[in-house]
Amino acid sequence: MVTKSRIPEDTHHSEDTYRMVIERLSELEARNQELREELRQSKTDRQYLETQKVRYEREVRKLRSEIEQMRSPPLIVGTIIDVVDSNRAVVRSSAGPKFLVRTSQFINIDDLKPGVRCTMNQQTLAIVEVLPSAFDSQIYGMEVETRPTETYVDVGGLKEQTIEVREAVELPLKKPHLFEQIGILPPKGILLHGPPGTGKTLLARAVAHETEATFLRVVGSELVQKYIGEGARLVRELFESAKKNAPSIIFIDEIDAIGASRGQETSSGDREVHRTLMQLLAEMDGFDNRGDVKIIGATNRIDILDPALLRPGRFDRIIEIPLPDVEGRLAILRIHTKKITLADDVDLLALARVTEGKNGADLSAICMEAGMFAIRDERPSVTRSDFERAIRKISADFDRNKVSQMASIGTMFA
Ligand SMILES: Nc1ncnc2c1ncn2[C@@H]1O[C@H](COP(=O)(O)OP(=O)(O)OP(=O)(O)O)[C@@H](O)[C@H]1O
């Protein structure tokens, strides 16, 4: 309360003003103090909130990695037998036993119905994923062809190898009585080994064509599944399908992906590959040499194969498919230029001589590239210089791939 003392008017004014200014100043100081306090408090709040935010983010990261951990392969595949309540179900694992398990919180309970396939975490057996109903081996790159089109005339070079494969596969399928007469069993499995692009798949397809057999091709790496028991299941399906469609030839390309020597299985992924290999060995032991299912394996890495695969009664005919020599390269060039209009200056023998080290796939690509150069220049025939350019291009592509492969290996170990 401001009391007015007896002071001359103008003094009163200046005193009042002074007093008001003092009051206003103290109000402002008080306000300033309050604001400082609020600022200090907000800084504390902000720091507190910052700390909370960092802690929360760390929690989220930890939870996320636990979820990823739970969902990381290999997982056990099972089939739901019964849904007990909103977070429990009875599941039969692919290995057979039934379990009462929890469902993880990111599973939509409506998706869980009896008969549905799911995956379970190996440690906790909690259901971590519901699998699509059309969970079919065809998804896994298994090719089934009633009769490939390739024939033996499409295979350049490889004369001895073709004879060996025909004896071991074509003869038992087409003339099994010859083996019965003599009293010997035909080889059960044939292993084709050699560098990439040398004609292993081509030869297998040609023998399937010649024997009018169903050709079932699967790549070994496709049998390495992230779900426990699935690789073995696919192998079983492969052999069942081969028996159902007999006479048939099972062709397992890159067999080293599952057939490599069994070192100390450390990770569950290694154990899963081992299980798949065991299933393959069991299936091979289980079927009859005299039957009308033949199995051909192919690998670029025979040196790492498990000896168990190569013992008699399994892949007991081993045939090397080497890089083509000059005669082989000439034969392959003739095959791949059969339909190409060649200019008079093209000398295939000369080309065969200058392509030392090239495989059949390279030679096929060279012929295709040479044709492309002629098309690009709108010429009616392919000249020698087109082939020379194509050889340089394929070699450059090869070197570039090699460099990028080395670079990616380098970064892996950087
Ligand atoms: N001996 C050959 N005669 C004719 N063409 C060949 C020959 N070898 C390879 N080719 C050509 O290269 C292509 C690839 O050959 P193929 O797939 O049979 O090689 P591969 O040995 O199975 O290779 P990978 O080991 O990489 O699977 C064939 O489709 C064919 O066009």
The ligand as a MOL file (V3000), in Angstrom:
LIG
                    3D

  0  0  0     0  0            999 V3000
M  V30 BEGIN CTAB
M  V30 COUNTS 31 33 0 0 0
M  V30 BEGIN ATOM
M  V30 1 N 30.5710 -78.7790 -73.1320 0
M  V30 2 C 29.6780 -77.8470 -73.5130 0
M  V30 3 N 29.1670 -77.9070 -74.7610 0
M  V30 4 C 28.2820 -76.9830 -75.1660 0
M  V30 5 N 27.8500 -75.9390 -74.3980 0
M  V30 6 C 28.3630 -75.8450 -73.1680 0
M  V30 7 C 29.2860 -76.7860 -72.6480 0
M  V30 8 N 29.5910 -76.4390 -71.3600 0
M  V30 9 C 28.8630 -75.3200 -71.0750 0
M  V30 10 N 28.1360 -74.9660 -72.1420 0
M  V30 11 C 27.2620 -73.8060 -72.2420 0
M  V30 12 O 27.3130 -73.1280 -70.9620 0
M  V30 13 C 26.0090 -73.1800 -70.3200 0
M  V30 14 C 26.2110 -73.5120 -68.8320 0
M  V30 15 O 26.6770 -74.8360 -68.7510 0
M  V30 16 P 26.3000 -75.7340 -67.4840 0
M  V30 17 O 25.2250 -75.0750 -66.6850 0
M  V30 18 O 26.0750 -77.1220 -67.9340 0
M  V30 19 O 27.6530 -75.6330 -66.6870 0
M  V30 20 P 27.9400 -76.2520 -65.2600 0
M  V30 21 O 29.1900 -77.0290 -65.3530 0
M  V30 22 O 26.7340 -76.9620 -64.7500 0
M  V30 23 O 28.1720 -74.9250 -64.4440 0
M  V30 24 P 28.0510 -74.7260 -62.8910 0
M  V30 25 O 29.0620 -75.6070 -62.2590 0
M  V30 26 O 28.3110 -73.2850 -62.7130 0
M  V30 27 O 26.6300 -75.1120 -62.5250 0
M  V30 28 C 25.2770 -74.3040 -71.0310 0
M  V30 29 O 23.8760 -74.0700 -70.9930 0
M  V30 30 C 25.8250 -74.2080 -72.4520 0
M  V30 31 O 25.1610 -73.1650 -73.1520 0
M  V30 END ATOM
M  V30 BEGIN BOND
M  V30 1 1 1 2
M  V30 2 1 2 3
M  V30 3 2 2 7
M  V30 4 2 3 4
M  V30 5 1 4 5
M  V30 6 2 5 6
M  V30 7 1 6 7
M  V30 8 1 6 10
M  V30 9 1 7 8
M  V30 10 2 8 9
M  V30 11 1 9 10
M  V30 12 1 10 11
M  V30 13 1 11 12
M  V30 14 1 11 30
M  V30 15 1 12 13
M  V30 16 1 13 14
M  V30 17 1 13 28
M  V30 18 1 14 15
M  V30 19 1 15 16
M  V30 20 2 16 17
M  V30 21 1 16 18
M  V30 22 1 16 19
M  V30 23 1 19 20
M  V30 24 2 20 21
M  V30 25 1 20 22
M  V30 26 1 20 23
M  V30 27 1 23 24
M  V30 28 2 24 25
M  V30 29 1 24 26
M  V30 30 1 24 27
M  V30 31 1 28 29
M  V30 32 1 28 30
M  V30 33 1 30 31
M  V30 END BOND
M  V30 END CTAB
M  END
